Amino acid sequence: MAIRDKLPEDSLLNAYRAADDFLDTYSIPIPGREDLLTADMRVLAERILTADIGWISALMKFRDKLAGLIGMKTTQALAQEQTAAAAAGKGVGDRVGFFKIYSVSENEIILGENDWHQDFRLSLYRQRQGEARIFASTCCKRHNLAGHAYLALILPFHKMIVKTMLARGTA
């Protein structure tokens, strides 16, 4: 089960975030999961972020309808920008689902998007030492009142989505 956690000290997301940014982190243990411990981070991100979860898909379609009305980027439009390359062959600027890749290392991938109301980054971080875990950390830089309102509106759903995707993607 995914739990609320702290951003790992050596996460690259620490260099991105500022004191007034929104940040949350959830993690899930992955004991005995050699496949997850050795997987390329792009492959791991694809496994977690593109899991077919019906209620999340329905919620994102609803979000896209509303977001499109006020000029926000939609997940559907962003997903159409992804290349046909296999996940392990994707690089900075390519997409995993609707998330743009900003950096990839052996144990972390930073994804996200910039928009007029807020920019966000998602770190998927793999801890191999001690208790093996996958961390999902979200950082949002809100640009205006719309960014603050949007985050307040989606936050309860965001928490459920992150925990569900971590659990499903590591099952």
N, C-alpha and C positions, 0 to 999 in steps of 0.2 A: 504494500500500500504506500502511496506517495504521501509524504509529510512536508509541512512547512519547514524550511531550512534557511541557512545563511549562504550567501554567495561565497564560493571558495576564494581564498586570499589570492591565489595565483591565476584566477580567471581573467581573461583579456577584457571582460566586460567592466572590470574595475577602472580601466583607463578611459572608457567611454562615458561612464556615468558621472553626473555632477550631484552635489549635495541635495538639490531640490527636485531631482528626478524621482519618479515613481520606480520602485524596485521591489520585486518579490522573487522568491526562490522556493522551489519544491524539489525534493529528491526522492529516489526510490532505490532500495538495495537490490543488487544483482548478484547475490552469492552463487557461486558455481556456474555462472553463465560465461563460459570461455568465449562463446560466439559473440557476445556483446562486449567483452573485454578486449577482443582483438579486431573487431569490425572497424572498417574505415568510418570516420566520423560522418562523412556524407551519406554513407549507407545507413548508419544508425539514425541520422536525422530523418532520412526518408522513411524508415521503418516507424519512427515515432510520430512524425508530422503528417503522414499520409494514411494512417490507419483509417479504415472505413468504419466510422462510428455514426450510425444513422441520425441520432439526435443532434450531434455536432454539425453534420452536413446540413440538416434542416435549419439549424440556428444560423449558420453562416450564409445560407441563401437569403434568409430574412434580413440579416445584417446588410448584405449586399444591396438589397432593394432599397433600404432606407439610406444607406451610405451614398448610393448613386444619386439619390435625389438632392443631396446637398454638396455634391462635387467631391466626395471622398473617393479614394481608390477602392475598387472592389477586388475581393479575393479572386473572383472568377476571371476578371481581366488580367490580373497579375499572373495567375497560373498559366494563362495562354502564352506568356512570354518565356516560359521555360523551354529549354532545348530538349531534344530527344536523347541526349547522351545518357548513358548509365550513370547512376548516382556517383560512383567512385571516380568518374571522369569529369565531373563538374568542378568548376573553379569559381573564383571571385567574380561576381556579377551574374552568374547562372542562378537558377532557382531550384529549390526543393519545395515542391508544391507551389504555394504562392509566395514563399519566403525567399528573398534575395540573399545570396551568400556574400558575406563581408570578409570573413577570414576562416581559414581551416588550419588546424594543427593536429597533432597526433591524438590529443585527448579533448579537443574543444572545437566547436564550430559556432561561429557567430552569424546569425541571420537577421533579417529585419526588413524595414521599409521606411521611407521618408514620405511624409504627406504634409499638407498645409496646416493641419491641426496639431499633429504630433509626429515625432519620429520614434520608432521603437527598435529595440534589438532584443533578440532571443539568443541566449547562450545555452547550448547543450554541452555539458561538461562531464567527462568521465573520470571518476576517481578510481584508480587501480590499487593504491596502497591502503592498508587498513581494511575497513569495511568497503568493499567495492560498491559504488553507487553511481547513478546517473543524476545529475542536477539539471533542472530547467529553470533558468533565471530570465526574467523579463524586465527590461528597463525602458521607460517611456519618458521622452523629453516633450512636455506639453508646450506648445507655442502660444496658445491663446485660450480664451474662455471655452471655445469649442473643444479643444483638447482636454481640458479639465472635465467638462461635462461628459464627453464621450467616454473617458476612462471611468468616471463614476458610474455611468450607465452599464458598461460592460463588465465591470470588475467581478460581480458575483458569478457571472457566466465564465469569465476568464479562469477563475480559480478552479471551477469544476472541469473545464476543458483541459487545463494543464494536468491536473491529477489523473483524469481519465486517459489522456493520451500517453502519459508516462506509464501508467499501469498496463494499458493495452499494447504499447510498443515494446515493452520489455517482457511480456508474458511468454 
